[in-house]
Amino acid sequence: MNIDRAVFAFAGFVTLIGLALGLLVHPYWFALNAFVGLNMFQAAFTGFCPLAMILKRLGLKPGTAFA
């Protein structure tokens, strides 16, 4: 698995967790989805993704999005 796939998988997982918590626990958990979405949006334009930097240090190979 490369960094791109790991970032997308993590973002999807956190989004689903935020959705479930927002529906089952409290609506404030929907803010987690907003955070993930805003982070992905800014990463598309700036190329800066903290998770990608962490995964690179852990030894995952970069893909084309976070090279």
Backbone as XML, in Angstrom:
<?xml version="1.0"?>
<chain id="A" units="angstrom">
  <residue number="1" name="MET">
    <atom name="N" x="0.854" y="-1.174" z="0.000"/>
    <atom name="CA" x="0.000" y="0.000" z="0.000"/>
    <atom name="C" x="0.894" y="1.230" z="0.000"/>
  </residue>
  <residue number="2" name="ASN">
    <atom name="N" x="0.556" y="2.200" z="-0.839"/>
    <atom name="CA" x="1.338" y="3.425" z="-0.860"/>
    <atom name="C" x="0.668" y="4.505" z="-0.006"/>
  </residue>
  <residue number="3" name="ILE">
    <atom name="N" x="1.330" y="5.641" z="0.136"/>
    <atom name="CA" x="0.849" y="6.712" z="0.996"/>
    <atom name="C" x="-0.521" y="7.211" z="0.539"/>
  </residue>
  <residue number="4" name="ASP">
    <atom name="N" x="-0.716" y="7.371" z="-0.762"/>
    <atom name="CA" x="-1.987" y="7.888" z="-1.279"/>
    <atom name="C" x="-3.161" y="7.016" z="-0.847"/>
  </residue>
  <residue number="5" name="ARG">
    <atom name="N" x="-3.018" y="5.742" z="-1.048"/>
    <atom name="CA" x="-4.109" y="4.818" z="-0.680"/>
    <atom name="C" x="-4.336" y="4.800" z="0.825"/>
  </residue>
  <residue number="6" name="ALA">
    <atom name="N" x="-3.267" y="4.876" z="1.599"/>
    <atom name="CA" x="-3.404" y="4.871" z="3.054"/>
    <atom name="C" x="-4.115" y="6.140" z="3.533"/>
  </residue>
  <residue number="7" name="VAL">
    <atom name="N" x="-3.792" y="7.283" z="2.948"/>
    <atom name="CA" x="-4.442" y="8.537" z="3.325"/>
    <atom name="C" x="-5.926" y="8.484" z="2.986"/>
  </residue>
  <residue number="8" name="PHE">
    <atom name="N" x="-6.247" y="8.027" z="1.792"/>
    <atom name="CA" x="-7.656" y="7.949" z="1.385"/>
    <atom name="C" x="-8.425" y="6.945" z="2.237"/>
  </residue>
  <residue number="9" name="ALA">
    <atom name="N" x="-7.801" y="5.822" z="2.563"/>
    <atom name="CA" x="-8.457" y="4.827" z="3.400"/>
    <atom name="C" x="-8.694" y="5.384" z="4.807"/>
  </residue>
  <residue number="10" name="PHE">
    <atom name="N" x="-7.706" y="6.078" z="5.356"/>
    <atom name="CA" x="-7.850" y="6.661" z="6.692"/>
    <atom name="C" x="-8.930" y="7.742" z="6.693"/>
  </residue>
  <residue number="11" name="ALA">
    <atom name="N" x="-8.932" y="8.593" z="5.674"/>
    <atom name="CA" x="-9.944" y="9.652" z="5.588"/>
    <atom name="C" x="-11.342" y="9.055" z="5.470"/>
  </residue>
  <residue number="12" name="GLY">
    <atom name="N" x="-11.497" y="8.017" z="4.682"/>
    <atom name="CA" x="-12.796" y="7.360" z="4.561"/>
    <atom name="C" x="-13.238" y="6.721" z="5.855"/>
  </residue>
  <residue number="13" name="PHE">
    <atom name="N" x="-12.310" y="6.096" z="6.556"/>
    <atom name="CA" x="-12.623" y="5.457" z="7.830"/>
    <atom name="C" x="-13.048" y="6.487" z="8.870"/>
  </residue>
  <residue number="14" name="VAL">
    <atom name="N" x="-12.283" y="7.580" z="8.978"/>
    <atom name="CA" x="-12.621" y="8.618" z="9.953"/>
    <atom name="C" x="-13.949" y="9.278" z="9.603"/>
  </residue>
  <residue number="15" name="THR">
    <atom name="N" x="-14.230" y="9.451" z="8.320"/>
    <atom name="CA" x="-15.499" y="10.024" z="7.898"/>
    <atom name="C" x="-16.661" y="9.111" z="8.296"/>
  </residue>
  <residue number="16" name="LEU">
    <atom name="N" x="-16.518" y="7.825" z="8.086"/>
    <atom name="CA" x="-17.580" y="6.893" z="8.482"/>
    <atom name="C" x="-17.764" y="6.850" z="9.991"/>
  </residue>
  <residue number="17" name="ILE">
    <atom name="N" x="-16.664" y="6.902" z="10.743"/>
    <atom name="CA" x="-16.750" y="6.928" z="12.198"/>
    <atom name="C" x="-17.459" y="8.209" z="12.660"/>
  </residue>
  <residue number="18" name="GLY">
    <atom name="N" x="-17.109" y="9.344" z="12.062"/>
    <atom name="CA" x="-17.751" y="10.603" z="12.417"/>
    <atom name="C" x="-19.237" y="10.598" z="12.100"/>
  </residue>
  <residue number="19" name="LEU">
    <atom name="N" x="-19.595" y="10.000" z="10.992"/>
    <atom name="CA" x="-21.002" y="9.889" z="10.619"/>
    <atom name="C" x="-21.755" y="9.018" z="11.621"/>
  </residue>
  <residue number="20" name="ALA">
    <atom name="N" x="-21.200" y="7.881" z="11.963"/>
    <atom name="CA" x="-21.851" y="6.988" z="12.913"/>
    <atom name="C" x="-21.986" y="7.641" z="14.288"/>
  </residue>
  <residue number="21" name="LEU">
    <atom name="N" x="-20.921" y="8.292" z="14.754"/>
    <atom name="CA" x="-20.984" y="8.949" z="16.052"/>
    <atom name="C" x="-21.969" y="10.114" z="16.043"/>
  </residue>
  <residue number="22" name="GLY">
    <atom name="N" x="-22.044" y="10.813" z="14.909"/>
    <atom name="CA" x="-22.990" y="11.914" z="14.805"/>
    <atom name="C" x="-24.427" y="11.447" z="14.844"/>
  </residue>
  <residue number="23" name="LEU">
    <atom name="N" x="-24.685" y="10.300" z="14.267"/>
    <atom name="CA" x="-26.046" y="9.765" z="14.264"/>
    <atom name="C" x="-26.409" y="9.090" z="15.583"/>
  </residue>
  <residue number="24" name="LEU">
    <atom name="N" x="-25.447" y="8.422" z="16.200"/>
    <atom name="CA" x="-25.746" y="7.619" z="17.377"/>
    <atom name="C" x="-25.448" y="8.296" z="18.713"/>
  </residue>
  <residue number="25" name="VAL">
    <atom name="N" x="-24.500" y="9.226" z="18.748"/>
    <atom name="CA" x="-24.085" y="9.802" z="20.022"/>
    <atom name="C" x="-24.540" y="11.255" z="20.154"/>
  </residue>
  <residue number="26" name="HIS">
    <atom name="N" x="-23.978" y="12.119" z="19.302"/>
    <atom name="CA" x="-24.315" y="13.544" z="19.390"/>
    <atom name="C" x="-23.990" y="14.201" z="18.051"/>
  </residue>
  <residue number="27" name="PRO">
    <atom name="N" x="-24.815" y="15.129" z="17.588"/>
    <atom name="CA" x="-24.569" y="15.779" z="16.292"/>
    <atom name="C" x="-23.254" y="16.548" z="16.203"/>
  </residue>
  <residue number="28" name="TYR">
    <atom name="N" x="-22.660" y="16.912" z="17.317"/>
    <atom name="CA" x="-21.374" y="17.611" z="17.269"/>
    <atom name="C" x="-20.280" y="16.758" z="16.615"/>
  </residue>
  <residue number="29" name="TRP">
    <atom name="N" x="-20.464" y="15.448" z="16.594"/>
    <atom name="CA" x="-19.471" y="14.578" z="15.957"/>
    <atom name="C" x="-19.395" y="14.801" z="14.453"/>
  </residue>
  <residue number="30" name="PHE">
    <atom name="N" x="-20.404" y="15.443" z="13.851"/>
    <atom name="CA" x="-20.342" y="15.745" z="12.424"/>
    <atom name="C" x="-19.221" y="16.739" z="12.116"/>
  </residue>
  <residue number="31" name="ALA">
    <atom name="N" x="-18.752" y="17.444" z="13.129"/>
    <atom name="CA" x="-17.616" y="18.345" z="12.943"/>
    <atom name="C" x="-16.365" y="17.569" z="12.533"/>
  </residue>
  <residue number="32" name="LEU">
    <atom name="N" x="-16.267" y="16.327" z="12.940"/>
    <atom name="CA" x="-15.138" y="15.490" z="12.524"/>
    <atom name="C" x="-15.146" y="15.311" z="11.009"/>
  </residue>
  <residue number="33" name="ASN">
    <atom name="N" x="-16.318" y="15.112" z="10.434"/>
    <atom name="CA" x="-16.427" y="14.993" z="8.977"/>
    <atom name="C" x="-16.020" y="16.293" z="8.297"/>
  </residue>
  <residue number="34" name="ALA">
    <atom name="N" x="-16.423" y="17.420" z="8.868"/>
    <atom name="CA" x="-16.043" y="18.712" z="8.305"/>
    <atom name="C" x="-14.528" y="18.897" z="8.347"/>
  </residue>
  <residue number="35" name="PHE">
    <atom name="N" x="-13.899" y="18.489" z="9.449"/>
    <atom name="CA" x="-12.447" y="18.599" z="9.568"/>
    <atom name="C" x="-11.739" y="17.756" z="8.509"/>
  </residue>
  <residue number="36" name="VAL">
    <atom name="N" x="-12.183" y="16.533" z="8.341"/>
    <atom name="CA" x="-11.564" y="15.649" z="7.344"/>
    <atom name="C" x="-11.750" y="16.231" z="5.941"/>
  </residue>
  <residue number="37" name="GLY">
    <atom name="N" x="-12.950" y="16.697" z="5.646"/>
    <atom name="CA" x="-13.211" y="17.275" z="4.331"/>
    <atom name="C" x="-12.382" y="18.515" z="4.061"/>
  </residue>
  <residue number="38" name="LEU">
    <atom name="N" x="-12.271" y="19.403" z="5.047"/>
    <atom name="CA" x="-11.464" y="20.608" z="4.868"/>
    <atom name="C" x="-9.989" y="20.270" z="4.706"/>
  </residue>
  <residue number="39" name="ASN">
    <atom name="N" x="-9.513" y="19.285" z="5.446"/>
    <atom name="CA" x="-8.115" y="18.882" z="5.317"/>
    <atom name="C" x="-7.836" y="18.305" z="3.933"/>
  </residue>
  <residue number="40" name="MET">
    <atom name="N" x="-8.750" y="17.487" z="3.420"/>
    <atom name="CA" x="-8.562" y="16.931" z="2.075"/>
    <atom name="C" x="-8.624" y="18.027" z="1.013"/>
  </residue>
  <residue number="41" name="PHE">
    <atom name="N" x="-9.510" y="19.005" z="1.220"/>
    <atom name="CA" x="-9.646" y="20.109" z="0.268"/>
    <atom name="C" x="-8.364" y="20.937" z="0.211"/>
  </residue>
  <residue number="42" name="GLN">
    <atom name="N" x="-7.820" y="21.294" z="1.368"/>
    <atom name="CA" x="-6.592" y="22.091" z="1.356"/>
    <atom name="C" x="-5.417" y="21.279" z="0.834"/>
  </residue>
  <residue number="43" name="ALA">
    <atom name="N" x="-5.383" y="19.982" z="1.103"/>
    <atom name="CA" x="-4.285" y="19.144" z="0.617"/>
    <atom name="C" x="-4.297" y="19.046" z="-0.907"/>
  </residue>
  <residue number="44" name="ALA">
    <atom name="N" x="-5.483" y="19.122" z="-1.502"/>
    <atom name="CA" x="-5.574" y="19.067" z="-2.960"/>
    <atom name="C" x="-4.894" y="20.267" z="-3.611"/>
  </residue>
  <residue number="45" name="PHE">
    <atom name="N" x="-4.912" y="21.407" z="-2.932"/>
    <atom name="CA" x="-4.332" y="22.618" z="-3.513"/>
    <atom name="C" x="-2.911" y="22.890" z="-3.041"/>
  </residue>
  <residue number="46" name="THR">
    <atom name="N" x="-2.592" y="22.519" z="-1.809"/>
    <atom name="CA" x="-1.275" y="22.846" z="-1.269"/>
    <atom name="C" x="-0.309" y="21.676" z="-1.301"/>
  </residue>
  <residue number="47" name="GLY">
    <atom name="N" x="-0.824" y="20.449" z="-1.325"/>
    <atom name="CA" x="0.040" y="19.281" z="-1.273"/>
    <atom name="C" x="0.512" y="18.962" z="0.136"/>
  </residue>
  <residue number="48" name="PHE">
    <atom name="N" x="0.064" y="19.730" z="1.133"/>
    <atom name="CA" x="0.459" y="19.523" z="2.523"/>
    <atom name="C" x="-0.559" y="18.631" z="3.217"/>
  </residue>
  <residue number="49" name="CYS">
    <atom name="N" x="-0.099" y="17.476" z="3.681"/>
    <atom name="CA" x="-0.968" y="16.551" z="4.391"/>
    <atom name="C" x="-0.174" y="15.964" z="5.560"/>
  </residue>
  <residue number="50" name="PRO">
    <atom name="N" x="-0.559" y="16.319" z="6.792"/>
    <atom name="CA" x="0.199" y="15.814" z="7.948"/>
    <atom name="C" x="0.250" y="14.288" z="8.017"/>
  </residue>
  <residue number="51" name="LEU">
    <atom name="N" x="-0.857" y="13.623" z="7.701"/>
    <atom name="CA" x="-0.855" y="12.156" z="7.737"/>
    <atom name="C" x="0.117" y="11.589" z="6.714"/>
  </residue>
  <residue number="52" name="ALA">
    <atom name="N" x="0.196" y="12.193" z="5.546"/>
    <atom name="CA" x="1.137" y="11.714" z="4.528"/>
    <atom name="C" x="2.579" y="11.841" z="5.009"/>
  </residue>
  <residue number="53" name="MET">
    <atom name="N" x="2.863" y="12.920" z="5.739"/>
    <atom name="CA" x="4.217" y="13.093" z="6.272"/>
    <atom name="C" x="4.529" y="12.015" z="7.310"/>
  </residue>
  <residue number="54" name="ILE">
    <atom name="N" x="3.559" y="11.700" z="8.152"/>
    <atom name="CA" x="3.750" y="10.653" z="9.167"/>
    <atom name="C" x="3.963" y="9.298" z="8.508"/>
  </residue>
  <residue number="55" name="LEU">
    <atom name="N" x="3.141" y="8.991" z="7.516"/>
    <atom name="CA" x="3.247" y="7.699" z="6.833"/>
    <atom name="C" x="4.561" y="7.569" z="6.076"/>
  </residue>
  <residue number="56" name="LYS">
    <atom name="N" x="5.056" y="8.683" z="5.535"/>
    <atom name="CA" x="6.342" y="8.648" z="4.842"/>
    <atom name="C" x="7.464" y="8.323" z="5.820"/>
  </residue>
  <residue number="57" name="ARG">
    <atom name="N" x="7.413" y="8.894" z="7.031"/>
    <atom name="CA" x="8.426" y="8.607" z="8.048"/>
    <atom name="C" x="8.348" y="7.163" z="8.524"/>
  </residue>
  <residue number="58" name="LEU">
    <atom name="N" x="7.152" y="6.571" z="8.440"/>
    <atom name="CA" x="6.986" y="5.171" z="8.838"/>
    <atom name="C" x="7.442" y="4.201" z="7.751"/>
  </residue>
  <residue number="59" name="GLY">
    <atom name="N" x="7.795" y="4.734" z="6.580"/>
    <atom name="CA" x="8.375" y="3.905" z="5.547"/>
    <atom name="C" x="7.495" y="3.529" z="4.386"/>
  </residue>
  <residue number="60" name="LEU">
    <atom name="N" x="6.274" y="4.057" z="4.324"/>
    <atom name="CA" x="5.424" y="3.763" z="3.173"/>
    <atom name="C" x="5.949" y="4.480" z="1.941"/>
  </residue>
  <residue number="61" name="LYS">
    <atom name="N" x="5.779" y="3.860" z="0.810"/>
    <atom name="CA" x="6.248" y="4.440" z="-0.449"/>
    <atom name="C" x="5.270" y="5.518" z="-0.913"/>
  </residue>
  <residue number="62" name="PRO">
    <atom name="N" x="5.769" y="6.645" z="-1.402"/>
    <atom name="CA" x="4.873" y="7.695" z="-1.886"/>
    <atom name="C" x="4.223" y="7.291" z="-3.201"/>
  </residue>
  <residue number="63" name="GLY">
    <atom name="N" x="2.997" y="7.762" z="-3.381"/>
    <atom name="CA" x="2.304" y="7.592" z="-4.648"/>
    <atom name="C" x="2.489" y="8.846" z="-5.471"/>
  </residue>
  <residue number="64" name="THR">
    <atom name="N" x="1.569" y="9.126" z="-6.351"/>
    <atom name="CA" x="1.714" y="10.321" z="-7.198"/>
    <atom name="C" x="1.152" y="11.567" z="-6.551"/>
  </residue>
  <residue number="65" name="ALA">
    <atom name="N" x="0.230" y="11.443" z="-5.605"/>
    <atom name="CA" x="-0.407" y="12.618" z="-5.013"/>
    <atom name="C" x="0.479" y="13.287" z="-3.969"/>
  </residue>
  <residue number="66" name="PHE">
    <atom name="N" x="1.206" y="12.541" z="-3.179"/>
    <atom name="CA" x="2.007" y="13.097" z="-2.099"/>
    <atom name="C" x="3.483" y="12.763" z="-2.273"/>
  </residue>
  <residue number="67" name="ALA">
    <atom name="N" x="4.013" y="12.979" z="-3.440"/>
    <atom name="CA" x="5.410" y="12.639" z="-3.738"/>
    <atom name="C" x="6.374" y="13.606" z="-3.106"/>
  </residue>
</chain>
